[in-house]
Amino acid sequence: MPIKRVMFYIISYDISDDKRRVRLAEILKDFGTRVQYSVFECLLTEDQFLVLLQRLRSHIDPATDSLRCYRLCQGCVEEIIVEGRGDVTREENVYIW
């Protein structure tokens, strides 16, 4: 079975409607870690990211909302600096036999 590569994504949003904003946060909690009010860090395969993106897109209004997704390479992830509280989301080593 081929191993799927996991990538690091930073996803942020600015949603004008309270109901849609809460819905986006709930969707993102299923895929990643909230690091600030409207910013999530996610460790996802490309397939997982595409599923997430499709779900998020179905809940935004492109005329009034903003959704930003940044994919970082491993070298960039290693250069993230966190000042104050919090840690960078790290991949857990999980092995299924």
C-alpha positions as CSV (number, residue, x, y, z in Angstrom):
1,M,0.0,0.0,0.0
2,P,1.5,3.4,-1.0
3,I,2.3,5.9,1.8
4,K,0.5,9.2,1.4
5,R,2.6,12.3,2.0
6,V,1.3,14.6,4.8
7,M,1.6,18.3,4.3
8,F,1.4,21.2,6.7
9,Y,-1.4,23.7,6.0
10,I,-2.3,27.0,7.6
11,I,-5.9,27.9,7.0
12,S,-7.4,31.3,8.0
13,Y,-10.8,32.8,7.5
14,D,-12.7,36.1,7.8
15,I,-16.4,35.3,7.7
16,S,-19.0,38.0,7.9
17,D,-21.9,35.9,9.1
18,D,-21.9,34.4,12.6
19,K,-23.6,31.2,11.6
20,R,-21.2,30.5,8.7
21,R,-18.2,31.4,10.9
22,V,-19.2,28.9,13.5
23,R,-19.8,26.2,10.8
24,L,-16.4,26.8,9.3
25,A,-14.7,26.5,12.7
26,E,-16.5,23.2,13.4
27,I,-15.4,21.8,10.0
28,L,-11.8,22.8,10.6
29,K,-11.8,21.3,14.1
30,D,-12.4,17.9,12.4
31,F,-9.2,18.4,10.3
32,G,-6.7,20.4,12.4
33,T,-5.8,22.4,15.5
34,R,-7.1,25.9,16.2
35,V,-4.1,28.1,17.0
36,Q,-5.8,31.4,16.9
37,Y,-9.5,32.4,16.7
38,S,-9.7,32.2,13.0
39,V,-6.5,30.3,12.2
40,F,-6.0,26.5,12.1
41,E,-2.9,24.3,11.5
42,C,-3.6,21.1,9.7
43,L,-1.5,18.0,8.8
44,L,-3.3,16.5,5.8
45,T,-2.8,14.4,2.8
46,E,-3.7,16.0,-0.6
47,D,-6.9,14.0,-0.6
48,Q,-7.8,15.1,2.9
49,F,-7.1,18.7,2.0
50,L,-9.3,18.6,-1.1
51,V,-12.2,17.2,0.9
52,L,-11.7,19.9,3.5
53,L,-11.5,22.6,0.9
54,Q,-14.7,21.4,-0.8
55,R,-16.5,21.4,2.6
56,L,-15.3,24.9,3.4
57,R,-16.1,26.3,0.0
58,S,-19.7,25.2,0.4
59,H,-20.1,27.4,3.5
60,I,-18.6,30.7,2.4
61,D,-20.0,33.6,0.5
62,P,-17.3,34.7,-1.9
63,A,-18.7,38.2,-2.1
64,T,-18.2,38.9,1.6
65,D,-16.0,36.2,3.1
66,S,-12.3,35.3,2.9
67,L,-10.7,31.9,3.1
68,R,-6.9,31.5,2.8
69,C,-5.0,28.2,2.7
70,Y,-1.3,28.1,2.8
71,R,0.7,24.8,2.2
72,L,4.2,24.9,3.8
73,C,7.1,22.7,2.9
74,Q,8.9,20.9,5.7
75,G,11.8,23.4,5.6
76,C,9.3,26.3,6.1
77,V,7.5,24.5,9.0
78,E,10.9,24.1,10.8
79,E,11.3,27.9,10.6
80,I,8.0,28.8,12.2
81,I,8.5,31.0,15.2
82,V,5.9,31.0,18.0
83,E,6.2,33.8,20.6
84,G,4.0,33.5,23.7
85,R,1.6,30.6,24.3
86,G,1.3,27.7,21.9
87,D,3.3,25.2,19.9
88,V,3.4,24.4,16.2
89,T,1.2,21.4,15.4
90,R,3.4,18.3,15.0
91,E,2.6,15.1,13.2
92,E,2.1,12.2,15.6
93,N,3.8,9.0,14.7
94,V,1.0,6.5,14.2
95,Y,1.6,3.1,13.0
96,I,-1.3,0.7,12.1
97,W,-0.4,-2.9,11.5
